Amino acid sequence: MAGIRGKDTKPELIIRRGLHALGFRYRLHARDVPGKPDLVFPRFQAVIMVNGCFWHRHDCHLFRMPSTRPEFWSAKIGRNVERDSLVQRQLAEAGWRKLVVWECALKGRTALGPETVVTKIAQWLPGTEAACEIRGTI
């Protein structure tokens, strides 16, 4: 697990490059924002979390519980899901808007494609919707 990245993942870099090309400027992993989101847009009071489907137990084709040591993995991934809900509450209480981009939106058989995902994010940012998710098509 030492090779698993928490920052600068491929999906995160795709989104960062696309938004930067459209003129959006952001902070990365801001420590003063609950949960240290991947992208923070202070101007829009918005944050973006780029979640891996496996690590955050997303209900899609990219998540499958490992057959070896299932109790370990269930507990580990369960803690991630609990932390996600806690961070969601903290962000809402602090007045931040949150967008979750799931890995399946960018890769796999249900992928929407990078251009579509970046376009959806660009449309969401200046709006007022409090929480949103971008996931692969079913």
Number of C-alpha atoms within 10 A of each C-alpha: 4 4 5 7 9 9 13 12 14 13 19 20 13 16 22 19 12 18 18 11 10 11 9 14 15 19 12 17 18 15 9 8 15 17 17 15 24 21 21 23 17 12 11 15 16 25 26 24 20 22 21 19 20 19 15 19 18 18 12 18 14 16 15 12 13 12 8 8 9 11 11 11 15 14 11 13 16 15 13 15 16 12 14 16 11 13 17 18 14 15 19 14 9 12 12 22 22 22 22 17 25 23 23 27 22 24 15 14 13 16 18 17 14 16 14 13 21 19 14 12 21 16 10 17 20 12 11 11 12 14 16 14 14 18 21 20 11 8
